[in-house]
Each structure stands twice: as C-alpha cells, then as structure tokens.
Amino acid sequence: MALYKKKPVIIEAEQYKPGIEDGFDYGNLGDEGFMHLPDDDIAGYNVPFIKTLEGKHYITEGDMIITGVKGERYPCKVDIFEMTYEKFEDI
C-alpha cells in the first residue's frame, strides 16, 4: 500500500444560480439529497441537474458548480468544496 497526494489543479467554480443547469426533472429532493419521483402523496417541482460523465447529478441550493480540467461540470456541496479547494484568483 502507498499514500498518494492529489496534484494541484486549477478549476473554475461558481455557486449555482438558475440558468447554468443542463435541465430539470419533475420530482422532489428529500433531506438526503436523493431524487424522489412524484406520486399521489408528494407535491413535485422542477429539480435542476447537471449532466456529468456519470449521468445526471441533481443540484440543491448553495451547491458549487465545478468545471473540471476537461470541461466537464459537476455539482459539489459547499462544505466539501471549502474543505477541498481554496481560491486562486477571481476571473
């Protein structure tokens, strides 16, 4: 076994705001952040998502939207973002 350290990579990121999503699904996000499709007992609404290499990732309020080194985008919870990244410069 060995230990590895992530190489420094500069990424672009911005806090989610309407208009930067790739689309919406009709459903509900529960407390766990998972998508629940609407049924008779659940009042649904449009849930924004980003298309990632792994499929759709749903966005919740406050998420950071990261653009990776190959132009791929994905959402990241603010607390994880703040533990993982530090500001390099404003552009």
C-alpha positions as CSV (number, residue, x, y, z in Angstrom):
1,M,0.0,0.0,0.0
2,A,1.1,3.6,-0.6
3,L,-0.1,7.1,0.1
4,Y,-0.9,9.5,-2.7
5,K,-1.4,13.3,-2.8
6,K,-3.6,15.0,-5.3
7,K,-1.7,17.1,-7.9
8,P,-2.6,20.8,-7.7
9,V,-5.2,21.6,-10.4
10,I,-6.8,24.9,-11.0
11,I,-10.6,24.6,-11.6
12,E,-13.4,27.1,-12.3
13,A,-16.3,27.1,-9.9
14,E,-19.4,29.2,-9.2
15,Q,-22.3,28.9,-6.8
16,Y,-25.4,27.5,-8.5
17,K,-27.8,30.1,-9.9
18,P,-30.7,29.4,-12.2
19,G,-29.7,29.2,-15.8
20,I,-26.5,27.2,-15.5
21,E,-28.2,23.8,-15.1
22,D,-28.5,21.4,-18.0
23,G,-32.1,20.6,-17.4
24,F,-34.8,19.9,-14.8
25,D,-36.6,16.7,-13.7
26,Y,-40.0,16.8,-12.1
27,G,-39.8,15.4,-8.6
28,N,-38.6,16.1,-5.1
29,L,-35.3,16.2,-3.3
30,G,-35.6,14.6,0.1
31,D,-33.5,15.6,3.1
32,E,-30.9,13.0,2.0
33,G,-30.5,14.9,-1.3
34,F,-31.8,12.0,-3.4
35,M,-34.4,12.4,-6.1
36,H,-37.9,11.1,-5.4
37,L,-40.2,10.8,-8.4
38,P,-43.6,12.4,-7.7
39,D,-46.6,10.2,-6.7
40,D,-50.0,10.9,-5.4
41,D,-48.6,11.8,-1.9
42,I,-45.8,14.0,-3.0
43,A,-46.1,17.5,-4.5
44,G,-43.4,17.7,-7.1
45,Y,-41.4,20.6,-8.5
46,N,-38.7,21.0,-11.1
47,V,-35.3,19.8,-9.8
48,P,-32.2,21.2,-11.6
49,F,-29.5,18.8,-12.8
50,I,-26.0,18.9,-14.4
51,K,-25.1,16.2,-16.9
52,T,-21.8,14.6,-15.8
53,L,-19.7,11.8,-17.0
54,E,-21.5,9.5,-14.6
55,G,-25.0,10.7,-15.6
56,K,-27.4,13.3,-14.1
57,H,-26.3,14.9,-10.8
58,Y,-29.0,16.9,-9.1
59,I,-28.3,20.4,-7.8
60,T,-29.5,21.7,-4.4
61,E,-29.5,25.3,-3.3
62,G,-26.0,26.5,-2.4
63,D,-24.1,23.9,-4.4
64,M,-20.9,24.9,-6.2
65,I,-20.8,24.0,-9.9
66,I,-17.2,22.9,-10.7
67,T,-15.8,22.8,-14.2
68,G,-13.0,20.3,-14.4
69,V,-9.8,20.1,-16.4
70,K,-11.5,18.6,-19.5
71,G,-14.5,21.0,-19.4
72,E,-16.7,18.5,-17.5
73,R,-19.1,20.0,-14.9
74,Y,-20.4,18.7,-11.7
75,P,-22.1,20.0,-8.5
76,C,-20.3,19.9,-5.1
77,K,-21.8,20.6,-1.7
78,V,-20.3,23.8,-0.2
79,D,-18.9,22.2,2.9
80,I,-16.9,19.6,0.8
81,F,-15.9,22.3,-1.6
82,E,-14.5,24.5,1.2
83,M,-12.5,21.5,2.7
84,T,-11.1,20.6,-0.8
85,Y,-10.4,23.9,-2.6
86,E,-9.0,27.4,-1.8
87,K,-9.5,30.5,-4.0
88,F,-6.7,31.0,-6.5
89,E,-7.9,34.2,-8.2
90,D,-11.1,35.9,-9.4
91,I,-11.7,35.9,-13.2
